[in-house]
Amino acid sequence: MNQVTKSSSASSLLYIDDLSSANLDYLLKTAALFKKEFYKTGSLIHCINPEQTKGMVVQLLFAEPSTRTRASFEVACGKLGIATTSLWNLHFSSMAKGETLEDTFQCLMALKPNMIVCRCGELKAIEVFLHSSSIPVISAGMGTKEHPTQALVDAFTIQEKRGKVEGEKVLIVGDVLHSRVANSNLRLLIRLGAQLGVCAPEALSPADKQAWKDVIRFSSLEEGIKWADVIMCLRVQRERHSLRNIGFSMAEYRDHYRIDQENMQMFRSDGILLHPGPAVRGVEIANQALNDPRCHIITQVENGTHVRSAIISLMLNLEIKSL
Ligand code: CP
C-alpha cells in the first residue's frame, strides 16, 4: 500500500491558495487511501490513531442551505471518531433574536470545539474574523467567492476517473459569475496542470477578467464539448440574480447551455460529466444526460466524504497509519 507522506498542517482552509503543493499532494493521496480502505473494510478508524480523535468535537455552522457539504462533513467526522455539533437552522438560533453572525461565531469559538466548518455569505468582517481565529476553520463555501473543499472533490474525481488532472481539458458551463465552485476550481485545476475552458452567457461570465485571462472562451457549447475531456456543469444560481437583469429567459438558457442527450453525443466516449450539485433537472442538465454512464455526479458526492476525511486529518494534524 502507498505510504502517505505527511505534509505540514494548514491552520485554516478558506481559499485554495491556503494550501501548499505538499498539502494538495497529501490530500489527494490520503483521500485515495481512505476510499480504498473504506471499500475494503467499511471503516476508516484503523487508518488513524483513535486515541488522537477521542473526545474531539467539530462545530458546523451553515448560514446558507446545503445538503451534500454539510452531510459529508458530518459523515467524514463520524468515520474518524470525531463528534459533531451543527448549527444550521438559523431561524432557531439566537440570530433570530438579533445576534449578529460575527457574535454567533464568537460564541461558538468560546465553546472551544477542535475545529469549525462554516458556510456563509461574503461578509468582509467574517472573513477577517475567520482569518484571526485561534481554532482551525474550514470554509464550506463562502458566498460567490470560493468553495475549496468542493474543488478538491472535483480534482480527486477527475484524477480517479481520467487517471490524471495534468493536461486535462475541463470545460466549465453555465453561471460562472456566481459560482464559488468555479472560482476555487480555476485556482486548483490550473495549479494541477489542467487546461480550462468556459462557456457561459455574457451576463453570467466571470467578472474578474484578469483571474480568468488564461481560460479559453467558447461561444458555442458544441465547440466546447468537442474540445473537452471533462464537462463541469454549474447550477444557475437564481437566488443570486435578484438584483441583476440577466437579459435572457430560462427557456433561452436551456436552448443554449443545457447539457442534454444530443450534445452528449458530441462528447468523447471516455470523457466525464461533473456537476458540484445540486443539479436542477431540465434547467442546466437533462434527465438523459444524468443517466449517461459518463455522468459521475453521484461519484462526486461519494468522494466528498473521503476527500473531507482527508481535509479533516490534515487540519487536525492526525497521524495516518502506513497500512
Ligand atoms: N456542492 C455543494 O456545495 O452542494 P450543497 O449545497 O448541497 O452542499
Boltz pocket constraint, residues with backbone or C-beta under 6 A from the ligand:
constraints:
  - pocket:
      binder: B
      contacts: [[A, 65], [A, 66], [A, 67], [A, 68], [A, 69], [A, 70], [A, 140], [A, 141], [A, 147], [A, 150], [A, 276], [A, 277], [A, 278]]
      max_distance: 6.0
